Every structure is written in structure tokens, then in C-alpha cells.
Amino acid sequence: MIALDKLNCVADISRHQATINGSRVAQIFEDRKTTYSQLDTRASQVANGLINAGCAPGSRIGYLGKNSDYYFEVMSGTAKANVVIAGVNWRLAVPEVEYILNDACVEILFVGAEFYDMVMQLVPNLPAISQIIAIDGNHHKWVDYCQWRDSQNTEDPLLPISLEDDVLQLYTSGTTGHPKGVQLTNGNYLDVLDQAANGGWGDWDEGEASIVAMPIFHVAGVNVGVVGLAQGLVNVVLKDVDPVVILDLLEKYRVKYAFFVPAVILFLNSIPGVRDRDFSNLDFLLYGASPISEDVLLTAKNIFKCNFCQVYGLTETCGAGTILPPEDHDPARGKLRSCGKAAPTAEVRILDSDGSILAPNQVGEITYRSKSLMKGYWNNPEATAKTIQNGWFFTGDAGYMDEEGYLYIHDRIKDMIVSGGENIYPAEVENALFDHVAVGDVAVIGVPDDKWGEAVKAVVVLKPGATATEEDLIAHTRSKIAGYKIPKSIDFTDTLPRNPTGKLLKRELRKPYWQSKNRQIN
């Protein structure tokens, strides 16, 4: 149970739990265990270390590393220092990481061992960074995280913090090719906790185990950790998404609560011997971040024999939005294609192109309003003003609501591709391909993929007289963008469909691949 009346900001989470559950284990990571008392003390040490290093309230620090219990120590510490933690997607290419660190004006960077070499390469191009802290130690130049942390004062700084103060900054891909920093506040997170407690998806039993398997550079990974810590659970933190290890940990720690994206659920379903495992304590499996097929969902229900619940949200909504509770996962209800109803503190409307509210079963743009809605895009007032209008967030997703108020996603207005739970904007991939000397024109679309939901496909027009193979162009993109954004296939054509004003008609390109589907997402 989340004690909402005891929480005035994110920093209060570790404080409150240390008071009532100090000796209880808060986190397990490999062979490390941390109690709530230790977590709160270490949060104070991290906070004092940042303050001593000159980090003022509202300044940004970066975290580039895989999942670890140390991430939640650092996040709890930044919350106490009223400093903002910017989680960096370690799957990005080097130029993308450099852009984010500079855009966020990161002053101190915490970096995991796997990325020491990358950061060493980037250091000359990161003028704002005054200190780099080696999360896993053993670096010849940078201070060891544990040594740095343990050298700090343990007294809680108790700084004044408001609901409007940013606590987390995550980056979402941009339609112009540059990612945008999403500013998530203390107020946003208190609303998420309210939705968890009162919306049927996150009112959990203290002392039970929850698995934190999704990457902490995604809002879903952060949220599962925060919701678990907010109510005294044992968070079992997994470094990488490894389906076999996930199954092992579910059994070993008798995990009761879990969140997985549909691609991970698909992998779990296919592990040999999965039906022979003991999941008798698994009670509640959350999923979201991308659509799930009915076959995958029903297979998983048969294997895990627990309650399933879907949460639909975006980074900009702090991962919150609508909820499809366990009772609606009965196929007889006919709601398995829905992502549920608006959460208790949220409102959802479907609007036409003129901004009028549409009747049930009419497709329009999904808009959202709640206290979980981001403050805005960091240093990007134009994008903020375009996306948030009169307090309503325009999601870029097309959908409809039925007569009972259940939301159904139909298509993506902004052409975004969702592959394995990762958001990919075609503009980023198109920019990388345009850099090749042989490419005259290009369009990138998402096509159905049984494993990932959608796969990235490029349709290319070569310059007159130029030659290039599919393999040539795919190899070219590898140094430009993250691996998951690289096209899985490339088609060549003489011309791309455009309207009289020159606008690319991607819907026409998508049609042949989606004609057997009843909606334009997979």
C-alpha cells in the first residue's frame, strides 16, 4: 500500500520507508542486498556529494549504465538534492549519446563499466561535465562510485522541494531527428503513485518481491522500481533483459509482481520448459509500452496463471494513462484489443482534426490530461506548445473509444515505429540513410514483425547512375544510429508517392504490408 499522505515529493519515498521498514531488504542486485535504512542513508550521501560538487537545485546529472541497484540510490539522492537525473539510453550510437549529454547540460556523469570507453571518447566534446563517477569502479582516472558515496556526510540535507521541481529527464526520439528531453516533476510522480494505488494496477503488498527488468532509461523501468520502493517491496533488479534469467529470478525470489513489454512476454512464452517452472507466487503481471497480440497474451495467461493488467502511457505522461484491469482480460469481455479506461486521475478524449470531441467508435487523435503530464520538453518551448494545448497532451496516436469508454489504438499519426517496446522515429533513420552518397530519396516505415511487433523498413530511391546494395546501406547506418533503429530490410524504387505539395504519402507505402491487418499497429 502506498502511503500517499506521507509523500510530498519523490525524496520522501526512501525517508518514509526507512522509518517504517528500515531493516527490510529494499533491493537485490546479483549478490548485493540493500535495506531501506541503507538506501535512505546512501541517498543522503549521494545528495551531499552532489551539493558539495556544486550542483544547484534544478541542475542535471547524467546516468549512463545498465540496470543496477546503484541507479535507484543515485535517483533517490538526486531527489534529495533537488537535482534532476537524466537517464541515457545506452543502446544509442555515440553521436546520439553526445547530443543528449550536451542538450541536458549534464554537470556530473555516472557511468557503468560497459560504457567507459565510449565516455572516454566523448569527454573532449562534453564541456559542461565537471566530474565523471565510475559506477562499477576500477577506472584509472575516474572516482569509484562507492568510495565517492561513502566519503560523504550521511545527514539528510532536507532541501525545500516543490511539486513543480523536475526530478527526472528522459529522452524521447524527435520527429526532426533530434531526441527531446521530457521534464518529469515530483508532482508527476505523485500522480503516478496515486494512479497505481487507486487505479488497480499498483496497490501491492509490502514485503513481497517485484522484478525490475525493463531498462531504467525508459519510464516503465523507472516506474516499476519507484512504485515498489514506495510501498516497501523487495525490488529484484536485473542488469539485462535475459528471458532465462528472468524465469530463474521469478522462481528464486518468489516474485509476486512483474512488468514486461510484450516482446519480452513473447520470449518468455517460448523458453523450453517454461511450463515446468514454479510461478505459484506470481500474482500480477503488468505489460505495456507497445501493443500485444491476443495469441501472445492468452498463451502467457495459460503459462503464468496470474492476473494480467495493461497500462498505456507515454514518456510525456510519465508512463501513465489508461488501465485495462485483470477482469477485462477475460476473452468473453471482448476487450483484449483495448488498452483500457482512463486512470482515476486522468481524462482521455478523442478529437477530430478540428478539435471537436468524437462520438464512440470514431477514429481521431488521442488526447490526455492529468497531473502526470510532463512539465514540457527541455529547452524546446515550440515543441511543448505544439504538443500541450490548454492542458491537453496530443499523443500523436490515433484511436477511438467504445460506448463503455474503453480506448483502442488504431494507428500512429506521427508515423512513429514501435519495435520491441522501443520508439523509433523514421526521420532519424532517414537522416542516416540520406548521408550515403548514393541515396537520392528515402522513406522509412514500420512493417509487421512477428517477434518485435514492427520492424524498420526503408524504401530508397537511388541517385541517377548511382549503385548501392541493401547490405551497403544497412552497413552505412551502423555508425550513425542505434542498432535497434537500423533498417531490417530495404526496398528500392524509382519514385516515392507524394501529394501535389510534395508531402510524402507514407500511408501508401505501408498499405501492401498492412493490408491483412485490421489496424495499423502490430
Secondary structure by P-SEA (a helix, b strand, c coil): cccccccccccaaaaaaaaccccccccccccccccaaaaaaaaaaaaaaaaaacccccbbbbbbccccaaaaaaaaaaaaacbbbbbbcccccaaaaaaaaaaacccbbbbccccaaaaaaaccccccccccccccccccccccaaaaaaaccccccccccccccccbbbbccccccbbbbbbbcaaaaaaaaaaaaccccccccccbbbbcccccccaaaaaaaaaaaaccccccccccccaaaaaaaaaaaccccccccaaaaaaaaacccccccccccccbbbbccccccaaaaaaaaaaccbbbbbbbbccccccccccccccccccccccccccccccccbbbbbbcccccccccccccbbbbbcccccccccccaaaaaaccccccccccccccccccbbbbbccccccccccccbbbbaaaaaaaaaaccccccbbbbbcccccccbbbbbbbbbcccccccaaaaaaaacccccccccccccccccbbbbcccccccccccccccccccccccc
